[in-house]
Amino acid sequence: MSQIGLLATAKSIGEATAVKTSRLYFIDHLRAGLVILVVLHHLAIVYGEGISFWYVDPPMGESLIGFALVLFVLMNQAWFMGALFLLAGYFTPGSFDRKGSGSFLKARLIRLGIPLLVWIFIFNPFSNIGLFLEPVVLIPGSLTWQNYWQRYPEFIGLGVAWFLALLLIFNFGYAGWRWLTRNRVSASDRDSSPPTYLGIGLFILALALVTYLVRIIIPIGRPVLDFPTLAYLPQYLSFFIVGMIAYRRDWFRTLPDRMGKVGFVTAVVATLLLFPFPIIGILGGTMRFLGNGSWPSAIYALWDSAFAVGLSLASITFFRRYLNGKSSLGNFLSQQSYAVYVIHSPIIVVLAYAFYLVAAPWGIGPFLKFVLASIEMVPICFIVAFLIRKIPGVSRVL
């Protein structure tokens, strides 16, 4: 009888492991969707007035379309990088369990460290060429190879690769935590029950409070050590940790669809009730919602915390329900998505300038430019990523 019980237990564990490790196509598709949103985010910066980027078109000024694109950027910034950290955290414990500490860190250094170095010393300086080409030139003097290379050391930096750097830090922190705890799995990690609404609500409030306090020191838009968005560090770190908990408790598979709907409603209601405050501030020429301990900053921190959590819940359950099948297009997009994230900025700079030269005689407005550029540049980024990954050895990194 004991042997039968042991075999049954082993079988149930094996079945549970097989279920948990089967491919989550909806997560692949969600990650690709978030990377597409990253590309659109930076395109909106190119065509939304008043936001600094490597290349801005048209000249900085004020217009209704530019304002709408700024709002699009703010809403993206509130959640989509946190969602990427959430997905990264989800896949971290399983990778560590399979590979062990040494192989895990080696793989992370290859997968994150090599693109990080290439970006800092090659892609970021190349992207800065756009500063010489803008209709309103931010760097005095025309572009020549001489003045470009003379200023090359100024152009070395993280740029969009801050995500890779921060994720690498989180991965090393996780490996250190596993070493300190001697790889023990707590009883709470074995609990497969989904999160409660009360727990989610308390998480939102705690995240909003910590975010508000951090933004007293690091307001939104103030770079620190070349990291452009450390005002969102509480969200990035907490979402990464929640992702790891979600893996242990299998939340991505077991979250009720209703919870995703509630998350979406939460995001909408929070936007309707709280987001008008920063809009009023922007229209009035004040940006107090960015931080420094102001009451608009507290409201904004509560909004983007509720918005980020709500949209993350909604996107996970939506993609799980409607985009969880295997498809050629989905497979292609998911395979290239990481490479697209790494290479998209210099592509945007080059193509946006080319688009400016072609479109300038026609007097095309910023919104139409944004739409046409999006239709053109998103596919180009994925095609270029596909071709780059065909280079021998590159697919191991990207």
N, C-alpha and C positions, 0 to 999 in steps of 0.2 A: 504493500500500500504506500509506503514511504517513497519507493522508487517511482510509482505512478504519479504521486503528488509532485515529486521533484521534476519529472518529465513534463508534467502539465505546467508547472511554474516556469520552466525553461522555455516551453513553447509559447506561453503568453508573453514572456519578456521578449522573445524573438519577434513575435508578431507586432508587439508595440514598437520595437525598434525599427522594424521594416516600415511600419506606417509612418513613423516620425521622420525617417531618412528618405522617403520617397520624394521625388522632385516636386517642388512647389512652383509650378509654372506661373501662378498668379503673382508671386513675389518677384520673379524674373521680369514679368511684364510691368509691374508697378515700378520697379527700379528703372527700367527703360523709360517709362512715362515721366518719372521724376527728372531724369537726365534731359529729356526733351524740354521739360519745363525750365531747366537750368539754361539751356540754349536760348529759349524764348525770353527768359529773364534778362539775359545780357543783351539781346537784341532790343528789348524795350529800353534798356539803359542807353543804347546807341541813339535811339530816336526819341527819347523822352528828355525834354529840356531840363537843364539845371542839375544833372547828375554827372559826376566825374567818371570817366572811363578812358581806356586807351584811345578810343576813337568815338567822337560824338558828332552826329549829323541829324538835324540841322544845327546851326549855331545856337548856343544856349540862349533861351529867352522864355517867354511865357505864352502858353496857348492852352486851350481846353484839351486838345489831344495830348499834349505833353503832360498835362496834369493827370489825365486818365492813365497814361503809361506809368507815371510815378506811383499812382495808387496800385497798379498791377504789380509793380516791383515791391512795394511795401507788403502786399498780401503774400506774394511768393516768399519773401524773406522771412515772414512770420512762421513758416512751417516746413518748406520743402527740404532744407538742409537738415533740419531735425529729423525728418522722415528718413533721409538717407542714412543718418547715424543710427536710427532705430533698426533699419534693415541690416546695417553692418554689424550691430550688436547681436542681432538674432543669429547670424552665421558664425560668430566668434567662438562660443563654447564648443560647438560640434567640431570645428576645425582644430581647436586645441586638444580635444579629447582624442581625435584620430591621429594627430601628428606628434603629440608631446611638446614640451616646452621648446626644446632646441629647434626642431623642424618647423614648429609654428612660427617662431620669431624669424627664422631664416626665410621662410616663405613670405612673411609680411615685409621684410626688408627688400626682397626682390620685387614683390607686387606693388608696394607703396614707395619704397625708398628710391628705386631707380627712376620711375616717372617723376618723383619729387625733384631729384637732382637735374634731370633733363629739363624740367619746367623752369627751375630757378635760373639755370645758366644759359638756356637756349630759348625756350618758348616765351618766357616773360620778357627778356630783352627784345626778342623779335616783335612781340605784340606792341612794345613801346614805339615802334615805328609809326603807329597810328597817331601819336601825339604830334608828329611833324606834319601829318597830312590833313588834319582837321580843317574844316572851313574857318573856324576860329582857332588859330594855332596856339596851343598851350606852351610850347617850347619855342622861343624866338629863333628865327633863322630857318632857312630852307633845309630840307633833308639832303645831306651828302654823306658819303661813306666815311669821310674824315670826321665830321662832327658827331656822327652816330657812334663810331668806335671810340672817340674820345670820351663820350658820356656813357659808354657801355657799363662801367662799374655802377653807375647810378640806377641802371635798369635791372640789375640782379635782384630778384626778390621772389616772394611766395606766390603772389597773384592768386589765381583760383586754386592753386595747389595747396593752399592753407588747409583744405579739407583732408588731403593726403597726410600732411604733417600732423594734424590734430588726431586723425584716426590712428596713425602710427604710435603716437603718445598713448592713446587709449589702449591699444593692443599691448604695449609694453606694460602699462599699468595693470591690465588684466592678468598677464603672465606673472607679474610680481605678486598679485593677490592670490593666484592659485598656488604659488610657491609658499607664501606665508601661511595659507590655510591647509597646506599639504594635500591639495586636491580634494578636500572633503566636500561633499555635496550636502547641504543642510536639508532638514526635513521639509522646510517650506519650499525648497526647490523641487521636491518630489510631488508637491501638491499640483494637480492638474486642473483645479477648478478655475474658471475664468475670473477676471477681475470684477469687483462689484462696482455699482454706480457710486456708492459712497467713497470707495477707495479712489476712483477716478476723480471725483470732485475734490477730495482732499489733496490729491496730487496736483491738480490744476492750481489750487490756492497756494500750496507750498511753492510750486514752480514760479507763480506770479510774484510771491513775496521775495524769494531769493533773486529773481531776475531784477526786480525793482531795486534791491539793495546793491547788486552788482553794477547797475547802470548809474548809480550815484558816483561811482568811481570811473566806470567805462561807459559813457553814453553811446548810443547807436551812432555809428559812423566814425568813431575814433579808433584808428588802428593802434594795436599794441604788439610790439615785436613783429611787425609786418603781418599780423593776423588782422583782417579787416572787420571781423564781426564777432569779437569776443564778448560783446554785449549780450550775445545769445549763448554764451558758454554754459549757463545752467541748463538750457534746453538741450544742447548738444550732448552734454555728459549724461543727463538724466535719461534722455531717450536711448542712448547707447546702453545704459544699464538696464532699462526696461526691456530693450530688445533681447538682452541676454536672459533675463527672467522669463520673457515670452518663449524663448527656445526651450528652457527647462520645463516649463509648464504647458508647452504646446498651445499657446494662446492664439497664434495665427490661424490654426486649424479650428479651434473650438470657440472663438469669439462668436457670440450670437449675432445673426444678421440685424436683429433689432438694436443691438448696441451700436452698430455702425450707423443706423438711421438716427439714433439719439445723438450720436457724435456729430452728424451732419447738421442736425437741427441746432445743436449747441453752438457750432461754428457760425451758423447764419444769425441766430439770435444775438450772440456776442458781437457780431459785426454790426448789426442794426442798432444795438444799444450803446456800444462802446466806441466803435470805430469813428463815428462822426466827430468825436472830440479832437483827434489829431487832424482831421480834415479841416475843421474850423480853425485850428491853429495854423495850418499851412496856408489857408486862404488869408488869414490875418497877418501873415508874415512872421509868425513865431513858431519855433520848433521845440517848445518846452517838453513835448512828449518824448523826446529822444533820451532824456535822463536827467541827471543832476539833482535828483531828489524831489522833483516837482510833482504836484498831484496829477497833471496830465500824464506824466511818466508812469505813475502807479496804475492809472486806468489803461494805458497802452500795454503795460506788462500783463495785466489781467486779460486784456483782449487777446494778445498774441499767444498767451498760454492756453486759453480756452480754444482759440482758433486752431492752434497746432495739434492739440490732443484730439479735438473733434474731427478735423479733416484726416488725421492719421487713422483713426478708427473707421471713418467712413470709407477711405480709400482701400484699406485692407479688406474689409468685408465686400466692397463693391467689386474689386478685382478678383477676389476669391469666387464670387458668385458668377460673374459674367466673363471673366478673362482667365480662366484656369485651365484651358485646354492647350494642347500642344499644336503649334502652327508654324509654318515656315517663316512667315513674317515676324511673329513673336520671337521665335528662336533667333532670327537674324538681328533684330533690334536689341535683344537682351545680350547677345554675344558681343556686340559692338559698343554697348552703352558706356562701359568704363573707359574705353579708348576715346569715345566721343567727349566725355567729360574732360579728359586730359588735353585734347587737341583743339577743342572748339573755339577757344578765344582767338588765337592767331588767325584761324580761318575766318572768323567774323570780321576781324580788322581788315583783312585783305579784301574780302568780298564786299564789305560795307563801303569801302573806298571806291572799289570798282563800280558798285551800284550807284554811288554818288555821281561819278563821272558820266555814267550813262543816263541817269534820271534827271540830272540838274537842268538840261535844256528844256525838259518837259514840265517843270514846275510842279512835280509830284509832292504832295503834302506828307507830313511825318507818319500819319496813320496808315496811309496807303503804302508808304515805303516799308513800314513795319510788317504789314500783311504780306506784301510781295517778297520781302526779304525772308520772312519766316518760311514761306512756301518753298523758297529756293535753298536757303541755307541749312535747314534741318536735314533734308535728304543728302545734301552734299557732305555734311559732317559725318553721317553714317557711312556713306560710300568711301570717303577718304579713310575713315577708321578701318573699314573692311580691307582696303588695299594695304594700309600700313601693317595690319595684323597678318597679312600674307607674307611679310618679310620673315625669313627664317629666325626663329627665336623670339620674335616680338610677342607672339600670342601667349608665351609663357609669362610675360610681364603684363600685357594689356589684354 
